[in-house]
Amino acid sequence: MSTNKPTKRDLVAELERADERVERAQERVDEFGEAELQRLADVYRRFTSVLERYEDEVTDDGGDVRTNIEFQSAIAEVTADVSDDLLLSETFEECDEHLQERWFNESHFEYVREQLEPVADLVERIEERDEALEAYSDARFRVRRRVRELEERIDELERLCRLGNADLDAPTERLRDPIEEYNEAVMEAFAEFRREASAREAVRFLDAMDAYPLVPFEQPDEELQSYIRNYPPGEETISTLLEYASYSHSKLDHYVDDPEKLTHVVSHKKTYLAGVDAEPLRVSWPPPSASTLEWRCRELTAAVNRFAPEVVEELRTVASLPRETDYERLRNSALSRAELTDEERDRIASGDVEAQLAEAREERDRLQEALGTFPER
C-alpha cells in the first residue's frame, strides 16, 4: 500500500468531488423540502425508537399483556402527533393499525419495517446530505492543513535562499564586536550585582522585569518572594542564602532566628536561585532582526539602568547598529555562517532549493484558490 502523501491535485480533486456530492445530496433534499423532510425524520426516529425499545420484550414468548399495552400506547402517542400534511403520514397510521394486536411475533415487526421503507428512504436523504457536508468540511480541512504545511516549508526555503545569497566575506565583526563588548560588560556587572546586592534587592529587580517581556527573567514564586521581602535573611546576598540552605539545623540556628522557615523555603528553591544570571540580558549571536533588536534594546536599557547604568553606553552602541551599518547584509552573513550546514549549502548551490520553493508556492497558490472556489458550507 502506498504511503505517499496526497498531492496538490489529489486534494483539490477530493474537494471538488465532495462539493459535487453535496450538490447532488442537496438536490435530493430540495425535491421534497428541507423542513418537510426534517419533520418526517423526527417522527420516523421516534416511531422506530419505540419499535426497537419494545420488540424483544413483546415478541419473547408473546410478551405479557401489560408490556404489550405499554408498547401500543407508545406507538399511538407518536402516531397522534402525525399531522395529515406530513409526507407519507398514512404509512404511520397503517403501521399503528397493524400493531393493534393482543400478541406479537417477529412477523409483525418485519411487516411494519417493510411499510416504513419508503419513509426511511426519504429520511436517508437528510442523512446523506449531512454526511456529504461533513465530508466536504473534512476535505476543506485537509486543504487548509496542507496550506499551513506549505507556508512553513516556504518560510524555511526562503530562509535558505536568503542565507545562501549572503555575502560570506562581509565584515560581520562590525556587529559582533559591539555585541560581545556589551555582553561581557553586562555579564560582569550582573555578577557583581548578584555578589553584592541583597536578595531583597535582587527580588525587587526581578519583579520589575516582569514588565519587560523581551527581558525574560523567570520570576521567583510567591512563597520565596514573600520570605525574602519579609524575613531578615532577605537582607543577605543570594549566595549567602544558598550557603545557609546547605547548613544543618543546629548550625543554621546560629545565623537565623527561624531556621526551619529558611530551610523550608530556600532549600526547595536552590536550583532557581543558583540559576539567576545575566543570560536574559545578553544579545544573541547571530543577532536578531533589526526591528527585534530595536525593541529589545529599549527594554534592556530599562533593565540594565537599574543595576549598572555605566553599561548602558555599550548597549546604545548595539542599538545603533541597524542605523549605522549595513545591518541586514551583515546579519545574513552571520546567520549563513552559523546556521547553514554543508548539505544545505550543496542544495542551494545545485538550485534544488529554488526549484522546491517555486513548486511549494505553486501548490500553495493552487490550494488557496480552491479554498476560495469552495467556501465553507
KEKE-3310 file (N, C-alpha, C; in steps of 0.2 Angstrom, whole numbers, plus 5000, padded with zeros to 4 digits):
npx = (5004:5003:5011:5013:5010:4995:4994:4994:4985:4977:4971:4964:4955:4948:4941:4933:4926:4919:4912:4903:4896:4889:4881:4873:4867:4860:4851:4842:4837:4830:4820:4809:4809:4818:4813:4801:4806:4814:4804:4797:4808:4810:4798:4799:4810:4806:4796:4802:4811:4803:4799:4811:4814:4804:4803:4810:4805:4790:4789:4795:4791:4778:4776:4769:4753:4753:4765:4763:4752:4758:4767:4759:4752:4763:4766:4754:4755:4765:4760:4748:4753:4756:4753:4741:4746:4759:4773:4769:4761:4750:4757:4762:4750:4744:4754:4752:4739:4741:4748:4739:4736:4733:4744:4761:4773:4788:4785:4776:4784:4793:4784:4780:4792:4794:4784:4788:4799:4799:4798:4810:4818:4816:4820:4833:4838:4841:4851:4861:4864:4869:4880:4887:4890:4898:4909:4913:4917:4928:4936:4940:4946:4958:4964:4966:4975:4986:4990:4995:5006:5013:5016:5024:5035:5038:5043:5054:5062:5063:5071:5083:5086:5089:5099:5108:5112:5119:5133:5147:5159:5157:5160:5157:5162:5159:5147:5148:5158:5154:5142:5148:5156:5146:5139:5149:5152:5139:5137:5148:5144:5132:5135:5143:5132:5124:5133:5135:5123:5108:5097:5085:5085:5088:5076:5067:5072:5070:5056:5053:5056:5046:5038:5044:5044:5053:5064:5068:5067:5065:5052:5053:5044:5029:5030:5044:5047:5039:5045:5059:5056:5051:5057:5072:5084:5082:5090:5102:5115:5111:5120:5124:5112:5110:5121:5117:5106:5112:5117:5117:5103:5106:5118:5113:5105:5113:5113:5101:5085:5074:5076:5070:5060:5068:5075:5064:5059:5070:5078:5071:5071:5083:5089:5083:5087:5101:5102:5099:5105:5115:5110:5097:5099:5108:5113:5109:5120:5121:5114:5097:5083:5082:5071:5067:5079:5079:5067:5071:5082:5077:5070:5080:5088:5081:5081:5095:5099:5095:5104:5117:5121:5132:5134:5125:5130:5137:5127:5119:5127:5126:5112:5112:5117:5108:5106:5118:5126:5127:5116:5107:5113:5125:5120:5114:5125:5131:5122:5121:5134:5133:5122:5119:5121:5133:5127:5115:5121:5126:5113:5108:5117:5116:5104:5092:5085:5079:5071:5062:5056:5049:5040:5033:5027:5018:5010:5004:4997:4988:4980:4975:4967:4958:4951:4945:4937:4928:4920:4917:4903)
npy = (4994:5011:5024:5037:5055:5064:5072:5089:5090:5079:5083:5094:5089:5080:5089:5095:5084:5081:5093:5091:5080:5085:5094:5086:5078:5089:5093:5082:5083:5095:5092:5088:5096:5104:5107:5099:5086:5086:5086:5074:5065:5067:5061:5048:5044:5044:5035:5023:5021:5018:5005:4998:4998:4990:4978:4966:4963:4961:4951:4940:4925:4929:4940:4950:4955:4968:4974:4974:4982:4994:4996:4998:5009:5018:5018:5023:5036:5042:5042:5050:5062:5064:5074:5077:5083:5078:5071:5055:5052:5043:5031:5029:5028:5016:5007:5008:5003:4990:4986:4984:4972:4958:4949:4948:4944:4941:4943:4953:4965:4964:4966:4979:4986:4985:4992:5004:5007:5016:5028:5028:5029:5042:5049:5046:5054:5066:5062:5058:5070:5077:5069:5071:5085:5084:5077:5086:5097:5090:5088:5101:5105:5097:5102:5115:5112:5107:5119:5126:5118:5120:5134:5134:5127:5135:5146:5141:5137:5150:5156:5148:5151:5165:5165:5158:5167:5176:5187:5180:5185:5197:5210:5204:5207:5220:5220:5210:5213:5225:5219:5208:5216:5223:5211:5205:5216:5217:5205:5204:5215:5211:5200:5206:5213:5203:5197:5207:5214:5213:5199:5204:5216:5210:5203:5213:5219:5208:5207:5219:5217:5209:5217:5218:5210:5206:5204:5191:5186:5173:5173:5173:5162:5165:5162:5162:5175:5182:5177:5182:5196:5199:5193:5193:5186:5189:5201:5197:5191:5183:5172:5170:5166:5153:5147:5146:5138:5125:5122:5112:5110:5113:5121:5131:5137:5146:5157:5162:5167:5159:5145:5133:5139:5145:5134:5127:5136:5141:5130:5122:5130:5131:5127:5137:5149:5148:5148:5161:5172:5182:5179:5182:5195:5196:5199:5190:5180:5173:5190:5196:5201:5218:5225:5218:5219:5233:5235:5226:5231:5243:5239:5232:5242:5249:5239:5236:5249:5249:5242:5244:5257:5262:5253:5255:5263:5255:5247:5256:5258:5245:5246:5256:5249:5244:5257:5262:5253:5242:5233:5222:5215:5211:5204:5193:5187:5183:5174:5165:5159:5154:5145:5137:5121:5110:5101:5109:5120:5114:5110:5122:5127:5119:5123:5117:5121:5133:5128:5119:5129:5136:5126:5124:5136:5137:5126:5130:5141:5136:5128:5138:5145:5135:5134:5147:5145:5135:5138:5138:5128)
npz = (5000:4996:5004:5001:5003:4999:4984:4977:4967:4970:4982:4979:4969:4977:4985:4975:4972:4984:4984:4973:4978:4989:4982:4974:4984:4991:4981:4981:4993:4992:4983:4990:5001:5014:5027:5027:5026:5038:5047:5045:5047:5061:5066:5061:5068:5081:5080:5076:5086:5097:5092:5092:5106:5112:5105:5108:5120:5118:5109:5115:5118:5116:5125:5138:5144:5150:5146:5132:5130:5135:5125:5113:5117:5117:5104:5098:5104:5097:5084:5085:5085:5072:5058:5046:5034:5034:5025:5018:5028:5030:5031:5044:5051:5045:5050:5064:5065:5061:5072:5082:5090:5101:5104:5100:5086:5078:5065:5064:5066:5056:5045:5048:5047:5033:5028:5032:5024:5013:5019:5027:5016:5012:5023:5024:5014:5020:5030:5021:5015:5026:5029:5018:5019:5030:5025:5015:5023:5030:5019:5015:5027:5026:5015:5020:5031:5023:5017:5027:5031:5019:5020:5031:5025:5014:5021:5027:5016:5009:5019:5018:5005:5006:5015:5008:4998:5005:5008:5011:5014:5020:5033:5047:5059:5063:5068:5077:5087:5094:5100:5108:5116:5124:5129:5137:5146:5153:5158:5168:5176:5181:5188:5198:5204:5208:5217:5227:5230:5241:5243:5244:5236:5224:5221:5220:5208:5199:5200:5194:5181:5176:5169:5157:5144:5134:5141:5147:5162:5174:5185:5203:5214:5223:5237:5240:5236:5246:5258:5256:5256:5268:5279:5290:5284:5271:5269:5266:5254:5239:5237:5250:5256:5249:5254:5268:5266:5265:5277:5292:5304:5317:5315:5307:5316:5323:5315:5309:5315:5313:5308:5303:5294:5285:5279:5274:5264:5256:5253:5245:5234:5228:5216:5207:5213:5211:5198:5193:5183:5171:5158:5152:5149:5139:5122:5108:5097:5081:5078:5082:5071:5064:5068:5080:5087:5090:5098:5109:5114:5119:5130:5137:5140:5150:5160:5162:5167:5180:5188:5183:5177:5170:5160:5150:5140:5131:5127:5120:5109:5103:5100:5090:5079:5068:5061:5058:5051:5037:5041:5038:5028:5034:5045:5039:5033:5045:5050:5040:5040:5053:5053:5042:5035:5028:5019:5016:5010:4998:4993:4990:4981:4970:4965:4969:4980:4976:4966:4973:4981:4972:4967:4979:4982:4971:4973:4985:4981:4972:4980:4989:4980:4977:4990:4990:4979:4984:4996:5014:5020)
capx = (5000:5007:5011:5014:5005:4991:4997:4990:4979:4973:4967:4959:4950:4944:4937:4929:4921:4915:4907:4898:4892:4884:4876:4868:4863:4855:4845:4838:4833:4826:4815:4804:4810:4822:4808:4796:4810:4816:4798:4797:4814:4808:4793:4802:4815:4803:4792:4807:4814:4798:4799:4817:4814:4799:4802:4812:4800:4784:4790:4798:4785:4771:4776:4764:4748:4754:4770:4760:4748:4763:4770:4754:4751:4769:4765:4749:4757:4769:4755:4744:4757:4757:4748:4738:4750:4766:4774:4768:4758:4746:4761:4762:4743:4744:4758:4748:4733:4744:4751:4734:4735:4734:4750:4765:4778:4793:4782:4773:4789:4795:4779:4780:4798:4794:4780:4792:4805:4798:4799:4817:4822:4816:4824:4840:4841:4844:4857:4866:4866:4873:4886:4891:4893:4904:4915:4916:4921:4934:4941:4942:4951:4964:4967:4969:4981:4992:4992:4999:5012:5017:5018:5030:5040:5040:5047:5061:5065:5065:5077:5089:5088:5091:5106:5113:5114:5123:5140:5151:5165:5155:5164:5152:5164:5156:5141:5150:5162:5150:5138:5152:5158:5141:5138:5154:5151:5133:5138:5152:5140:5127:5139:5144:5126:5122:5138:5135:5116:5104:5092:5079:5086:5088:5069:5064:5074:5067:5049:5052:5057:5040:5035:5048:5043:5059:5070:5064:5069:5060:5050:5053:5037:5026:5032:5050:5047:5037:5051:5064:5054:5048:5061:5079:5089:5082:5095:5109:5115:5108:5125:5123:5106:5111:5125:5113:5102:5116:5119:5112:5098:5110:5122:5109:5102:5117:5113:5095:5080:5069:5080:5065:5057:5073:5076:5058:5058:5075:5081:5067:5072:5091:5090:5081:5092:5108:5101:5098:5111:5114:5108:5091:5102:5113:5111:5111:5124:5119:5109:5090:5081:5083:5066:5068:5084:5077:5063:5074:5087:5074:5069:5087:5091:5077:5083:5102:5100:5093:5109:5123:5120:5138:5135:5120:5133:5139:5120:5117:5131:5122:5105:5113:5119:5104:5106:5125:5129:5123:5114:5104:5118:5130:5117:5113:5131:5132:5117:5123:5140:5132:5116:5119:5125:5136:5121:5111:5125:5126:5107:5107:5122:5113:5097:5087:5081:5074:5066:5057:5052:5044:5035:5029:5022:5013:5005:5000:4993:4983:4976:4972:4962:4952:4948:4941:4931:4924:4920:4913:4896)
capy = (5000:5017:5029:5044:5060:5066:5078:5095:5088:5074:5087:5098:5084:5077:5094:5095:5078:5082:5098:5088:5076:5090:5097:5080:5077:5094:5092:5076:5086:5101:5089:5087:5102:5103:5107:5093:5080:5086:5084:5067:5062:5067:5056:5042:5042:5042:5028:5017:5021:5014:4998:4995:4998:4985:4972:4960:4961:4959:4945:4935:4921:4933:4945:4950:4960:4975:4977:4975:4988:5000:4997:5000:5016:5022:5019:5028:5043:5045:5042:5055:5069:5064:5078:5075:5086:5076:5066:5048:5051:5037:5025:5028:5026:5009:5003:5008:4999:4983:4984:4984:4965:4956:4946:4950:4940:4944:4945:4960:4970:4964:4970:4987:4989:4985:4998:5011:5008:5022:5034:5028:5032:5049:5052:5045:5060:5071:5059:5058:5077:5079:5066:5074:5091:5083:5075:5092:5100:5087:5089:5108:5105:5094:5108:5121:5109:5107:5126:5128:5115:5123:5140:5133:5125:5141:5151:5138:5138:5157:5157:5145:5156:5171:5164:5156:5173:5180:5188:5177:5189:5203:5211:5203:5209:5226:5218:5205:5216:5229:5215:5205:5220:5224:5205:5204:5221:5216:5199:5206:5220:5207:5195:5210:5215:5197:5196:5212:5216:5209:5195:5208:5220:5206:5201:5219:5219:5203:5209:5225:5214:5206:5222:5219:5203:5204:5203:5185:5183:5169:5176:5169:5160:5169:5160:5164:5182:5184:5176:5187:5203:5200:5190:5196:5183:5193:5206:5194:5190:5176:5167:5168:5162:5147:5144:5144:5132:5119:5121:5108:5114:5116:5126:5137:5140:5152:5163:5165:5166:5154:5140:5129:5143:5146:5128:5125:5140:5142:5123:5119:5134:5132:5127:5143:5155:5147:5149:5168:5175:5188:5177:5186:5202:5196:5200:5184:5180:5179:5195:5196:5206:5225:5228:5215:5222:5239:5234:5223:5236:5248:5235:5230:5249:5250:5234:5237:5255:5248:5240:5245:5262:5263:5248:5257:5266:5249:5245:5261:5256:5240:5248:5260:5246:5245:5263:5264:5248:5238:5228:5215:5211:5208:5199:5187:5184:5180:5169:5160:5156:5150:5141:5133:5115:5108:5098:5114:5124:5110:5110:5129:5128:5115:5126:5112:5124:5137:5124:5117:5134:5138:5121:5124:5142:5135:5121:5134:5146:5132:5126:5143:5146:5130:5136:5152:5142:5130:5141:5134:5127)
capz = (5000:4995:5010:4999:5005:4994:4980:4977:4963:4974:4987:4975:4966:4983:4987:4970:4972:4990:4983:4969:4982:4992:4977:4972:4990:4992:4976:4983:4999:4990:4979:4995:5005:5020:5033:5027:5027:5045:5051:5043:5051:5068:5068:5060:5073:5087:5079:5076:5093:5101:5090:5095:5113:5114:5101:5111:5126:5116:5105:5119:5120:5116:5130:5143:5142:5152:5141:5125:5131:5135:5118:5109:5119:5115:5096:5097:5106:5091:5078:5087:5083:5064:5055:5039:5029:5034:5020:5020:5035:5030:5032:5051:5053:5044:5055:5070:5065:5061:5078:5087:5092:5108:5105:5094:5085:5074:5058:5065:5066:5049:5041:5049:5044:5026:5026:5033:5020:5009:5024:5028:5010:5012:5029:5022:5010:5025:5032:5016:5014:5032:5028:5012:5021:5034:5020:5012:5028:5031:5013:5016:5032:5024:5011:5024:5034:5018:5015:5033:5030:5014:5022:5035:5021:5011:5026:5028:5009:5008:5024:5015:4999:5009:5018:5003:4994:5009:5007:5017:5015:5024:5039:5052:5066:5064:5073:5083:5092:5099:5104:5113:5122:5128:5133:5143:5152:5157:5162:5173:5180:5184:5193:5204:5207:5212:5223:5232:5232:5245:5240:5243:5230:5218:5220:5218:5201:5196:5200:5189:5175:5174:5165:5151:5141:5130:5145:5150:5168:5177:5192:5209:5216:5228:5244:5240:5236:5252:5263:5255:5257:5275:5284:5290:5279:5264:5268:5264:5247:5236:5238:5257:5257:5247:5259:5274:5265:5265:5284:5296:5308:5323:5313:5305:5322:5325:5310:5308:5320:5311:5303:5299:5289:5279:5276:5270:5258:5252:5251:5239:5228:5227:5209:5204:5215:5208:5190:5192:5180:5166:5151:5149:5147:5133:5115:5105:5091:5077:5081:5079:5066:5066:5072:5086:5091:5092:5104:5114:5117:5123:5137:5140:5143:5157:5164:5164:5170:5187:5192:5180:5172:5166:5154:5145:5134:5127:5124:5115:5103:5100:5097:5084:5073:5062:5058:5057:5047:5033:5046:5036:5024:5039:5049:5034:5033:5051:5050:5035:5043:5059:5053:5036:5035:5022:5015:5014:5005:4992:4990:4987:4975:4965:4963:4971:4985:4972:4962:4978:4983:4966:4967:4985:4981:4966:4976:4990:4977:4969:4986:4991:4975:4978:4996:4988:4975:4988:5003:5020:5019)
cpx = (5004:5006:5013:5008:5001:4994:4992:4984:4974:4968:4962:4953:4946:4939:4931:4923:4916:4910:4901:4893:4887:4879:4871:4863:4858:4850:4840:4833:4828:4820:4808:4804:4813:4817:4804:4800:4812:4810:4797:4802:4812:4803:4795:4806:4812:4799:4797:4810:4809:4799:4805:4817:4809:4799:4804:4807:4793:4784:4793:4792:4779:4771:4771:4759:4750:4760:4767:4756:4753:4766:4765:4752:4757:4768:4760:4750:4760:4764:4750:4747:4758:4751:4746:4743:4757:4767:4773:4765:4753:4750:4761:4755:4742:4748:4755:4743:4736:4746:4745:4732:4736:4741:4754:4771:4783:4790:4779:4778:4792:4791:4779:4786:4798:4789:4783:4798:4805:4800:4807:4821:4822:4820:4831:4843:4844:4850:4862:4868:4871:4880:4890:4894:4899:4910:4918:4920:4928:4939:4944:4948:4958:4968:4970:4975:4987:4994:4996:5006:5016:5020:5024:5036:5043:5045:5054:5065:5068:5071:5083:5091:5092:5099:5111:5115:5118:5130:5144:5157:5164:5159:5159:5155:5161:5150:5143:5153:5158:5145:5142:5154:5152:5139:5143:5153:5145:5134:5142:5148:5135:5130:5140:5138:5124:5126:5137:5128:5113:5099:5086:5079:5085:5081:5066:5066:5070:5059:5048:5053:5051:5037:5039:5048:5049:5065:5067:5067:5063:5058:5050:5045:5035:5029:5039:5051:5045:5042:5056:5062:5053:5052:5068:5084:5088:5087:5101:5109:5112:5113:5125:5117:5107:5116:5121:5109:5105:5118:5114:5108:5102:5114:5119:5106:5106:5116:5107:5090:5075:5072:5075:5062:5062:5074:5070:5057:5064:5078:5077:5068:5079:5092:5088:5086:5099:5108:5100:5105:5110:5111:5102:5094:5106:5109:5113:5116:5122:5114:5102:5089:5082:5078:5066:5073:5082:5073:5066:5079:5084:5072:5075:5089:5087:5080:5091:5103:5098:5099:5116:5123:5126:5138:5130:5124:5135:5132:5118:5121:5128:5116:5106:5115:5115:5104:5113:5129:5124:5120:5111:5109:5123:5127:5116:5119:5133:5128:5119:5129:5138:5127:5117:5124:5128:5131:5117:5114:5125:5119:5106:5111:5119:5107:5091:5082:5076:5069:5060:5053:5047:5038:5030:5024:5017:5008:5001:4995:4987:4978:4972:4966:4956:4948:4943:4935:4926:4924:4916:4906:4893)
cpy = (5006:5021:5036:5049:5062:5072:5084:5094:5083:5078:5091:5094:5081:5082:5095:5090:5079:5088:5095:5084:5080:5092:5092:5079:5082:5094:5087:5079:5091:5098:5089:5093:5100:5102:5101:5087:5080:5084:5077:5063:5062:5062:5049:5039:5040:5036:5022:5016:5016:5006:4995:4994:4992:4979:4966:4958:4959:4953:4939:4931:4925:4939:4945:4956:4967:4978:4978:4981:4995:5001:5000:5008:5021:5024:5024:5035:5046:5046:5048:5062:5069:5068:5076:5077:5083:5071:5059:5047:5045:5031:5023:5025:5018:5005:5003:5003:4991:4981:4983:4976:4964:4953:4948:4944:4944:4947:4951:4965:4970:4967:4977:4990:4989:4991:5004:5012:5014:5028:5034:5030:5039:5052:5051:5051:5065:5069:5059:5065:5079:5075:5069:5081:5090:5081:5081:5096:5097:5088:5096:5108:5102:5099:5113:5118:5109:5114:5128:5125:5118:5130:5140:5131:5131:5145:5148:5139:5145:5158:5154:5149:5162:5170:5162:5161:5178:5181:5186:5181:5196:5204:5210:5206:5216:5226:5215:5209:5220:5224:5211:5209:5222:5217:5204:5209:5219:5210:5200:5210:5216:5203:5199:5212:5209:5195:5201:5214:5211:5205:5199:5213:5216:5204:5207:5220:5214:5204:5214:5222:5210:5211:5222:5211:5201:5204:5197:5182:5179:5172:5171:5167:5165:5168:5163:5172:5185:5183:5181:5194:5204:5197:5192:5193:5186:5198:5203:5193:5183:5170:5165:5164:5154:5143:5142:5138:5125:5117:5116:5113:5117:5121:5132:5141:5146:5158:5166:5163:5160:5149:5136:5133:5144:5140:5126:5129:5140:5135:5121:5124:5135:5132:5134:5149:5154:5149:5157:5171:5180:5186:5181:5193:5202:5197:5194:5185:5173:5184:5194:5201:5213:5227:5225:5218:5229:5239:5231:5227:5241:5245:5234:5237:5250:5245:5235:5244:5254:5246:5242:5251:5263:5258:5250:5260:5261:5247:5250:5260:5250:5242:5252:5256:5245:5251:5265:5259:5246:5232:5221:5211:5208:5203:5193:5183:5180:5173:5163:5156:5151:5144:5136:5127:5114:5105:5104:5119:5120:5110:5117:5130:5124:5118:5122:5116:5129:5133:5121:5123:5136:5133:5122:5130:5140:5131:5125:5138:5142:5130:5132:5146:5141:5132:5142:5150:5138:5133:5136:5134:5127)
cpz = (5000:5002:5008:5001:4999:4990:4980:4973:4967:4979:4984:4972:4971:4985:4982:4970:4978:4988:4978:4973:4986:4988:4975:4978:4992:4987:4978:4989:4997:4986:4984:5000:5012:5026:5033:5029:5035:5049:5051:5047:5058:5070:5067:5065:5079:5086:5079:5083:5098:5099:5093:5102:5116:5111:5104:5117:5123:5112:5109:5122:5121:5121:5135:5141:5144:5147:5134:5125:5131:5128:5113:5111:5117:5107:5095:5099:5100:5086:5079:5085:5076:5061:5048:5033:5029:5028:5022:5026:5036:5032:5040:5054:5051:5048:5062:5070:5065:5068:5084:5088:5099:5109:5099:5093:5080:5067:5058:5063:5059:5044:5042:5046:5036:5024:5027:5029:5015:5013:5025:5022:5010:5018:5027:5018:5015:5028:5027:5015:5020:5031:5023:5015:5026:5030:5017:5017:5030:5025:5013:5022:5030:5019:5015:5028:5029:5017:5021:5033:5025:5016:5026:5030:5017:5015:5026:5022:5008:5013:5020:5009:5001:5011:5013:4998:4999:5007:5013:5018:5019:5031:5045:5059:5068:5068:5079:5088:5097:5103:5109:5118:5127:5133:5139:5148:5156:5161:5169:5178:5184:5189:5199:5207:5211:5218:5229:5235:5237:5241:5239:5237:5224:5216:5218:5210:5197:5195:5195:5182:5172:5169:5158:5148:5137:5134:5150:5156:5171:5184:5198:5211:5222:5235:5245:5240:5243:5258:5262:5257:5264:5281:5284:5285:5272:5263:5266:5257:5245:5238:5246:5259:5255:5251:5265:5272:5265:5272:5287:5301:5314:5321:5311:5310:5324:5320:5309:5314:5319:5306:5300:5293:5283:5275:5272:5264:5254:5249:5245:5233:5226:5220:5205:5206:5212:5201:5188:5189:5174:5159:5148:5146:5141:5127:5111:5099:5087:5079:5078:5074:5068:5070:5079:5090:5094:5099:5110:5118:5121:5130:5140:5144:5150:5162:5167:5168:5178:5191:5189:5175:5167:5160:5149:5139:5129:5123:5119:5108:5099:5096:5091:5078:5067:5058:5055:5053:5042:5036:5043:5032:5029:5043:5045:5034:5039:5052:5046:5038:5049:5058:5047:5037:5028:5017:5012:5009:4998:4989:4986:4981:4969:4962:4965:4976:4981:4969:4967:4980:4978:4966:4973:4985:4976:4969:4981:4986:4974:4975:4989:4987:4976:4984:4994:4984:4979:4995:5008:5019:5026)
residu = (MET:SER:THR:ASN:LYS:PRO:THR:LYS:ARG:ASP:LEU:VAL:ALA:GLU:LEU:GLU:ARG:ALA:ASP:GLU:ARG:VAL:GLU:ARG:ALA:GLN:GLU:ARG:VAL:ASP:GLU:PHE:GLY:GLU:ALA:GLU:LEU:GLN:ARG:LEU:ALA:ASP:VAL:TYR:ARG:ARG:PHE:THR:SER:VAL:LEU:GLU:ARG:TYR:GLU:ASP:GLU:VAL:THR:ASP:ASP:GLY:GLY:ASP:VAL:ARG:THR:ASN:ILE:GLU:PHE:GLN:SER:ALA:ILE:ALA:GLU:VAL:THR:ALA:ASP:VAL:SER:ASP:ASP:LEU:LEU:LEU:SER:GLU:THR:PHE:GLU:GLU:CYS:ASP:GLU:HIS:LEU:GLN:GLU:ARG:TRP:PHE:ASN:GLU:SER:HIS:PHE:GLU:TYR:VAL:ARG:GLU:GLN:LEU:GLU:PRO:VAL:ALA:ASP:LEU:VAL:GLU:ARG:ILE:GLU:GLU:ARG:ASP:GLU:ALA:LEU:GLU:ALA:TYR:SER:ASP:ALA:ARG:PHE:ARG:VAL:ARG:ARG:ARG:VAL:ARG:GLU:LEU:GLU:GLU:ARG:ILE:ASP:GLU:LEU:GLU:ARG:LEU:CYS:ARG:LEU:GLY:ASN:ALA:ASP:LEU:ASP:ALA:PRO:THR:GLU:ARG:LEU:ARG:ASP:PRO:ILE:GLU:GLU:TYR:ASN:GLU:ALA:VAL:MET:GLU:ALA:PHE:ALA:GLU:PHE:ARG:ARG:GLU:ALA:SER:ALA:ARG:GLU:ALA:VAL:ARG:PHE:LEU:ASP:ALA:MET:ASP:ALA:TYR:PRO:LEU:VAL:PRO:PHE:GLU:GLN:PRO:ASP:GLU:GLU:LEU:GLN:SER:TYR:ILE:ARG:ASN:TYR:PRO:PRO:GLY:GLU:GLU:THR:ILE:SER:THR:LEU:LEU:GLU:TYR:ALA:SER:TYR:SER:HIS:SER:LYS:LEU:ASP:HIS:TYR:VAL:ASP:ASP:PRO:GLU:LYS:LEU:THR:HIS:VAL:VAL:SER:HIS:LYS:LYS:THR:TYR:LEU:ALA:GLY:VAL:ASP:ALA:GLU:PRO:LEU:ARG:VAL:SER:TRP:PRO:PRO:PRO:SER:ALA:SER:THR:LEU:GLU:TRP:ARG:CYS:ARG:GLU:LEU:THR:ALA:ALA:VAL:ASN:ARG:PHE:ALA:PRO:GLU:VAL:VAL:GLU:GLU:LEU:ARG:THR:VAL:ALA:SER:LEU:PRO:ARG:GLU:THR:ASP:TYR:GLU:ARG:LEU:ARG:ASN:SER:ALA:LEU:SER:ARG:ALA:GLU:LEU:THR:ASP:GLU:GLU:ARG:ASP:ARG:ILE:ALA:SER:GLY:ASP:VAL:GLU:ALA:GLN:LEU:ALA:GLU:ALA:ARG:GLU:GLU:ARG:ASP:ARG:LEU:GLN:GLU:ALA:LEU:GLY:THR:PHE:PRO:GLU:ARG)
# end
